[in-house]
Every structure is written in C-alpha cells, then in structure tokens.
Amino acid sequence: YTEALDMLLPILLAGLKDDDKEVKSAACWTMTQFAEFLQPDIVDHYEDMLPGIFLALQEPEPMVKRNAMHALDAFCENLGGEELMPYLAQLMTKMGELLQAPSLE
C-alpha cells in the first residue's frame, strides 16, 4: 500500500485546503484513519501531514476542528519525541488555544 499512500497523500492534503467544510472534515477524518491503521509507513509522512492538521485546527467550523483534533491525537500517539520536538511549541500553543476556546459541541 506504500505506492497508494504516496498517490493519496497529495489528494488528502489538498482536501485540507478545500473551501468546503465537509471536504476538510473528511480529509481530517481520513488522516486519523491513516495515522491509526497505516503504521509504521504513515510515520514517514508526518512532516507533510502535521502542518495540514495544524491548519485545520484554525478552522472556525467545529466539525473540522474536532476531526483535526482526532487526527492530531492519532499522530502524536504514534510519533516519538524526536519527531514531535520540532512541532512542540506549535502543538502546545494550539492546545492552549483549544482549551480556552468555547466548546465544540
């Protein structure tokens, strides 16, 4: 499936930049599935995927933001400290913002 992953990731990342909130939400949901079920190969692509997830966390639409949080959780769970270190400051800032934001319900 590695060849398919290389083909699908650009499409998935483009989905995060789509104007349609349903497309963005589906892209985040798919990233969660990739992070959970395509181990260990997906870890090689975290540098491409994490910035897209951080971008989705800025969306005002609660559905997109929730799915982005799930994707981020799935990636953080499977990445080591060395891979996360370059993103730690941004990750902590985003988490602080999310904790202070109104509920996503």
SELO-175013 format. One record per residue: x, y, z of N, C-alpha, C, O in turn; residue number from 0. Coordinates in nm, 2 decimals, always signed. Example, Ala and Ser with C-alpha at 12.3 -4.5 7.8 and 13.67 -1.06 7.14 Angstrom:
NODE|nc1|nc2|nc3|cac1|cac2|cac3|cc1|cc2|cc3|oc1|oc2|oc3|pos
NODE|+1.32|-0.57|+0.78|+1.23|-0.45|+0.78|+1.32|-0.33|+0.78|+1.42|-0.33|+0.85|0 .
NODE|+1.28|-0.22|+0.71|+1.37|-0.11|+0.71|+1.29|+0.00|+0.79|+1.34|+0.11|+0.80|1 .
//
This chain:
NODE|nc1|nc2|nc3|cac1|cac2|cac3|cc1|cc2|cc3|oc1|oc2|oc3|pos
NODE|+0.08|-0.12|+0.00|+0.00|+0.00|+0.00|+0.08|+0.13|+0.00|+0.03|+0.24|-0.01|0 .
NODE|+0.21|+0.12|+0.01|+0.30|+0.23|+0.01|+0.29|+0.32|-0.11|+0.29|+0.44|-0.11|1 .
NODE|+0.28|+0.25|-0.23|+0.26|+0.32|-0.35|+0.13|+0.40|-0.35|+0.13|+0.52|-0.40|2 .
NODE|+0.03|+0.34|-0.30|-0.10|+0.41|-0.30|-0.10|+0.52|-0.20|-0.16|+0.63|-0.22|3 .
NODE|-0.03|+0.51|-0.09|-0.01|+0.61|+0.01|+0.05|+0.74|-0.06|+0.01|+0.85|-0.03|4 .
NODE|+0.16|+0.71|-0.13|+0.23|+0.82|-0.20|+0.14|+0.89|-0.30|+0.15|+1.01|-0.32|5 .
NODE|+0.04|+0.82|-0.36|-0.05|+0.88|-0.45|-0.17|+0.95|-0.38|-0.21|+1.06|-0.42|6 .
NODE|-0.21|+0.90|-0.27|-0.33|+0.95|-0.20|-0.29|+1.08|-0.11|-0.38|+1.16|-0.09|7 .
NODE|-0.17|+1.08|-0.05|-0.14|+1.19|+0.04|-0.16|+1.33|-0.02|-0.21|+1.42|+0.04|8 .
NODE|-0.11|+1.36|-0.15|-0.13|+1.49|-0.20|-0.28|+1.52|-0.22|-0.32|+1.64|-0.20|9 .
NODE|-0.36|+1.43|-0.25|-0.51|+1.45|-0.26|-0.56|+1.48|-0.12|-0.64|+1.57|-0.11|10 .
NODE|-0.52|+1.41|-0.02|-0.57|+1.43|+0.11|-0.53|+1.57|+0.16|-0.61|+1.64|+0.23|11 .
NODE|-0.40|+1.61|+0.14|-0.35|+1.74|+0.18|-0.43|+1.85|+0.11|-0.45|+1.95|+0.17|12 .
NODE|-0.46|+1.83|-0.01|-0.54|+1.93|-0.09|-0.68|+1.94|-0.03|-0.73|+2.05|-0.03|13 .
NODE|-0.73|+1.83|+0.02|-0.86|+1.83|+0.09|-0.87|+1.92|+0.21|-0.97|+1.98|+0.24|14 .
NODE|-0.75|+1.94|+0.28|-0.75|+2.02|+0.39|-0.75|+2.17|+0.36|-0.79|+2.26|+0.44|15 .
NODE|-0.72|+2.20|+0.23|-0.72|+2.34|+0.18|-0.85|+2.37|+0.10|-0.87|+2.49|+0.06|16 .
NODE|-0.94|+2.28|+0.09|-1.06|+2.30|+0.02|-1.15|+2.40|+0.09|-1.14|+2.41|+0.21|17 .
NODE|-1.23|+2.47|+0.01|-1.32|+2.57|+0.07|-1.44|+2.50|+0.14|-1.51|+2.57|+0.22|18 .
NODE|-1.48|+2.38|+0.10|-1.59|+2.31|+0.16|-1.56|+2.25|+0.29|-1.46|+2.17|+0.30|19 .
NODE|-1.64|+2.28|+0.39|-1.61|+2.23|+0.53|-1.63|+2.08|+0.53|-1.56|+2.01|+0.61|20 .
NODE|-1.72|+2.02|+0.45|-1.73|+1.88|+0.45|-1.61|+1.81|+0.40|-1.57|+1.70|+0.45|21 .
NODE|-1.55|+1.86|+0.30|-1.43|+1.81|+0.24|-1.31|+1.82|+0.34|-1.24|+1.72|+0.36|22 .
NODE|-1.30|+1.93|+0.41|-1.19|+1.95|+0.51|-1.21|+1.85|+0.62|-1.12|+1.78|+0.67|23 .
NODE|-1.34|+1.83|+0.66|-1.37|+1.74|+0.77|-1.33|+1.60|+0.73|-1.27|+1.52|+0.81|24 .
NODE|-1.37|+1.56|+0.61|-1.34|+1.42|+0.56|-1.19|+1.40|+0.55|-1.14|+1.29|+0.58|25 .
NODE|-1.12|+1.50|+0.51|-0.97|+1.49|+0.50|-0.91|+1.47|+0.63|-0.82|+1.38|+0.65|26 .
NODE|-0.96|+1.54|+0.74|-0.91|+1.52|+0.87|-0.95|+1.38|+0.92|-0.86|+1.31|+0.98|27 .
NODE|-1.07|+1.33|+0.90|-1.11|+1.20|+0.94|-1.02|+1.09|+0.87|-0.98|+1.00|+0.94|28 .
NODE|-0.99|+1.11|+0.75|-0.91|+1.02|+0.68|-0.77|+1.02|+0.73|-0.70|+0.91|+0.74|29 .
NODE|-0.72|+1.13|+0.77|-0.58|+1.14|+0.83|-0.58|+1.06|+0.96|-0.48|+0.99|+0.99|30 .
NODE|-0.69|+1.07|+1.03|-0.70|+0.99|+1.16|-0.69|+0.84|+1.13|-0.61|+0.77|+1.19|31 .
NODE|-0.76|+0.80|+1.03|-0.76|+0.65|+0.99|-0.62|+0.61|+0.94|-0.57|+0.51|+0.98|32 .
NODE|-0.56|+0.70|+0.86|-0.42|+0.67|+0.81|-0.33|+0.66|+0.93|-0.25|+0.56|+0.94|33 .
NODE|-0.33|+0.75|+1.02|-0.24|+0.75|+1.14|-0.26|+0.63|+1.23|-0.17|+0.58|+1.29|34 .
NODE|-0.38|+0.58|+1.24|-0.41|+0.47|+1.32|-0.38|+0.33|+1.25|-0.33|+0.24|+1.32|35 .
NODE|-0.41|+0.32|+1.12|-0.41|+0.19|+1.06|-0.30|+0.17|+0.96|-0.28|+0.06|+0.90|36 .
NODE|-0.22|+0.27|+0.92|-0.12|+0.26|+0.83|+0.02|+0.27|+0.89|+0.12|+0.32|+0.83|37 .
NODE|+0.03|+0.22|+1.01|+0.16|+0.21|+1.08|+0.24|+0.10|+1.03|+0.18|-0.01|+0.99|38 .
NODE|+0.37|+0.11|+1.02|+0.45|+0.22|+1.06|+0.48|+0.32|+0.94|+0.54|+0.42|+0.96|39 .
NODE|+0.43|+0.29|+0.82|+0.46|+0.36|+0.70|+0.42|+0.51|+0.71|+0.48|+0.59|+0.65|40 .
NODE|+0.30|+0.53|+0.77|+0.25|+0.67|+0.77|+0.34|+0.77|+0.85|+0.34|+0.89|+0.82|41 .
NODE|+0.41|+0.71|+0.94|+0.50|+0.80|+1.02|+0.61|+0.87|+0.94|+0.65|+0.97|+0.97|42 .
NODE|+0.64|+0.80|+0.83|+0.74|+0.87|+0.74|+0.69|+0.99|+0.67|+0.76|+1.07|+0.61|43 .
NODE|+0.56|+1.02|+0.68|+0.49|+1.13|+0.61|+0.45|+1.24|+0.71|+0.37|+1.33|+0.67|44 .
NODE|+0.48|+1.23|+0.84|+0.43|+1.32|+0.94|+0.47|+1.46|+0.91|+0.39|+1.55|+0.94|45 .
NODE|+0.59|+1.49|+0.85|+0.63|+1.62|+0.82|+0.54|+1.69|+0.72|+0.53|+1.81|+0.72|46 .
NODE|+0.47|+1.61|+0.63|+0.38|+1.67|+0.54|+0.24|+1.68|+0.60|+0.17|+1.78|+0.57|47 .
NODE|+0.21|+1.59|+0.69|+0.07|+1.59|+0.74|+0.05|+1.68|+0.86|-0.06|+1.74|+0.87|48 .
NODE|+0.14|+1.69|+0.95|+0.12|+1.77|+1.07|+0.09|+1.92|+1.04|+0.00|+1.98|+1.10|49 .
NODE|+0.16|+1.98|+0.95|+0.12|+2.12|+0.92|-0.02|+2.14|+0.86|-0.09|+2.23|+0.89|50 .
NODE|-0.07|+2.04|+0.79|-0.20|+2.04|+0.74|-0.30|+2.02|+0.86|-0.41|+2.09|+0.86|51 .
NODE|-0.27|+1.94|+0.95|-0.36|+1.92|+1.07|-0.36|+2.05|+1.15|-0.47|+2.09|+1.19|52 .
NODE|-0.25|+2.12|+1.17|-0.24|+2.24|+1.24|-0.33|+2.35|+1.17|-0.40|+2.43|+1.23|53 .
NODE|-0.32|+2.35|+1.04|-0.40|+2.44|+0.96|-0.55|+2.42|+0.99|-0.63|+2.51|+1.00|54 .
NODE|-0.59|+2.29|+0.99|-0.73|+2.26|+1.01|-0.78|+2.29|+1.15|-0.90|+2.32|+1.17|55 .
NODE|-0.69|+2.29|+1.24|-0.73|+2.33|+1.38|-0.76|+2.48|+1.39|-0.83|+2.52|+1.49|56 .
NODE|-0.73|+2.56|+1.29|-0.76|+2.70|+1.29|-0.90|+2.73|+1.23|-0.95|+2.84|+1.23|57 .
NODE|-0.96|+2.63|+1.18|-1.09|+2.64|+1.11|-1.20|+2.68|+1.22|-1.20|+2.63|+1.33|58 .
NODE|-1.29|+2.77|+1.18|-1.40|+2.80|+1.27|-1.51|+2.69|+1.28|-1.58|+2.69|+1.38|59 .
NODE|-1.52|+2.61|+1.18|-1.62|+2.50|+1.18|-1.59|+2.40|+1.28|-1.48|+2.33|+1.27|60 .
NODE|-1.68|+2.37|+1.38|-1.65|+2.28|+1.49|-1.62|+2.13|+1.44|-1.54|+2.06|+1.49|61 .
NODE|-1.69|+2.09|+1.33|-1.68|+1.96|+1.28|-1.54|+1.94|+1.23|-1.47|+1.83|+1.25|62 .
NODE|-1.48|+2.04|+1.16|-1.35|+2.03|+1.10|-1.25|+2.03|+1.22|-1.16|+1.95|+1.22|63 .
NODE|-1.27|+2.11|+1.31|-1.18|+2.13|+1.43|-1.17|+2.00|+1.51|-1.07|+1.95|+1.55|64 .
NODE|-1.29|+1.94|+1.53|-1.30|+1.81|+1.61|-1.22|+1.70|+1.53|-1.14|+1.63|+1.59|65 .
NODE|-1.24|+1.69|+1.40|-1.17|+1.58|+1.33|-1.02|+1.61|+1.32|-0.95|+1.52|+1.32|66 .
NODE|-0.98|+1.74|+1.31|-0.84|+1.77|+1.32|-0.78|+1.73|+1.45|-0.67|+1.68|+1.45|67 .
NODE|-0.85|+1.75|+1.56|-0.80|+1.71|+1.69|-0.78|+1.56|+1.70|-0.69|+1.51|+1.76|68 .
NODE|-0.88|+1.48|+1.64|-0.86|+1.34|+1.64|-0.74|+1.30|+1.56|-0.67|+1.21|+1.60|69 .
NODE|-0.72|+1.36|+1.45|-0.60|+1.33|+1.36|-0.47|+1.36|+1.44|-0.38|+1.28|+1.43|70 .
NODE|-0.47|+1.48|+1.50|-0.35|+1.51|+1.58|-0.32|+1.42|+1.69|-0.21|+1.38|+1.71|71 .
NODE|-0.43|+1.37|+1.76|-0.41|+1.28|+1.87|-0.36|+1.15|+1.81|-0.27|+1.09|+1.87|72 .
NODE|-0.41|+1.10|+1.70|-0.36|+0.97|+1.64|-0.21|+0.98|+1.60|-0.14|+0.89|+1.62|73 .
NODE|-0.17|+1.10|+1.55|-0.03|+1.11|+1.51|+0.06|+1.12|+1.63|+0.16|+1.05|+1.63|74 .
NODE|+0.02|+1.20|+1.73|+0.10|+1.22|+1.85|+0.12|+1.09|+1.92|+0.22|+1.06|+1.98|75 .
NODE|+0.02|+1.00|+1.92|+0.02|+0.87|+1.99|+0.13|+0.78|+1.92|+0.19|+0.70|+1.99|76 .
NODE|+0.15|+0.80|+1.79|+0.24|+0.71|+1.72|+0.37|+0.76|+1.69|+0.46|+0.69|+1.63|77 .
NODE|+0.39|+0.89|+1.72|+0.52|+0.95|+1.69|+0.61|+0.95|+1.82|+0.56|+0.96|+1.93|78 .
NODE|+0.74|+0.94|+1.80|+0.83|+0.95|+1.91|+0.86|+1.10|+1.94|+0.82|+1.19|+1.87|79 .
NODE|+0.92|+1.12|+2.06|+0.96|+1.26|+2.10|+1.05|+1.33|+2.00|+1.03|+1.45|+1.98|80 .
NODE|+1.13|+1.25|+1.93|+1.22|+1.31|+1.84|+1.15|+1.37|+1.72|+1.18|+1.48|+1.67|81 .
NODE|+1.05|+1.30|+1.67|+0.97|+1.35|+1.56|+0.88|+1.47|+1.60|+0.86|+1.56|+1.52|82 .
NODE|+0.83|+1.47|+1.72|+0.74|+1.57|+1.77|+0.81|+1.70|+1.81|+0.76|+1.81|+1.81|83 .
NODE|+0.94|+1.69|+1.85|+1.01|+1.80|+1.90|+1.01|+1.93|+1.81|+0.98|+2.04|+1.87|84 .
NODE|+1.02|+1.92|+1.68|+1.01|+2.04|+1.60|+0.88|+2.11|+1.60|+0.86|+2.23|+1.57|85 .
NODE|+0.77|+2.03|+1.64|+0.64|+2.08|+1.64|+0.59|+2.11|+1.78|+0.47|+2.16|+1.80|86 .
NODE|+0.67|+2.09|+1.88|+0.62|+2.10|+2.02|+0.57|+2.24|+2.06|+0.46|+2.25|+2.12|87 .
NODE|+0.64|+2.34|+2.02|+0.59|+2.48|+2.05|+0.46|+2.51|+1.99|+0.37|+2.56|+2.05|88 .
NODE|+0.45|+2.47|+1.86|+0.32|+2.50|+1.79|+0.21|+2.41|+1.85|+0.10|+2.45|+1.86|89 .
NODE|+0.24|+2.29|+1.88|+0.15|+2.19|+1.94|+0.09|+2.25|+2.07|-0.03|+2.25|+2.10|90 .
NODE|+0.18|+2.30|+2.16|+0.14|+2.35|+2.29|+0.06|+2.48|+2.27|-0.04|+2.50|+2.35|91 .
NODE|+0.10|+2.56|+2.18|+0.02|+2.68|+2.15|-0.12|+2.65|+2.11|-0.22|+2.70|+2.16|92 .
NODE|-0.13|+2.55|+2.02|-0.27|+2.51|+1.97|-0.35|+2.45|+2.08|-0.47|+2.47|+2.09|93 .
NODE|-0.29|+2.36|+2.16|-0.36|+2.30|+2.27|-0.41|+2.41|+2.37|-0.52|+2.40|+2.42|94 .
NODE|-0.33|+2.50|+2.40|-0.37|+2.61|+2.49|-0.49|+2.69|+2.43|-0.58|+2.72|+2.50|95 .
NODE|-0.48|+2.72|+2.30|-0.59|+2.79|+2.23|-0.72|+2.71|+2.24|-0.83|+2.76|+2.26|96 .
NODE|-0.71|+2.58|+2.21|-0.83|+2.49|+2.21|-0.89|+2.48|+2.35|-1.01|+2.47|+2.37|97 .
NODE|-0.80|+2.47|+2.45|-0.85|+2.46|+2.59|-0.93|+2.59|+2.63|-1.02|+2.58|+2.72|98 .
NODE|-0.89|+2.70|+2.58|-0.96|+2.83|+2.61|-1.08|+2.86|+2.52|-1.15|+2.95|+2.55|99 .
NODE|-1.09|+2.79|+2.41|-1.20|+2.81|+2.32|-1.33|+2.76|+2.37|-1.34|+2.67|+2.46|100 .
NODE|-1.44|+2.81|+2.32|-1.57|+2.76|+2.36|-1.58|+2.62|+2.32|-1.51|+2.57|+2.23|101 .
NODE|-1.68|+2.55|+2.37|-1.70|+2.41|+2.34|-1.72|+2.39|+2.20|-1.78|+2.48|+2.13|102 .
NODE|-1.69|+2.27|+2.15|-1.71|+2.23|+2.01|-1.84|+2.16|+1.99|-1.86|+2.10|+1.88|103 .
NODE|-1.92|+2.15|+2.09|-2.05|+2.08|+2.08|-2.15|+2.15|+1.99|-2.26|+2.11|+1.97|104 .
//
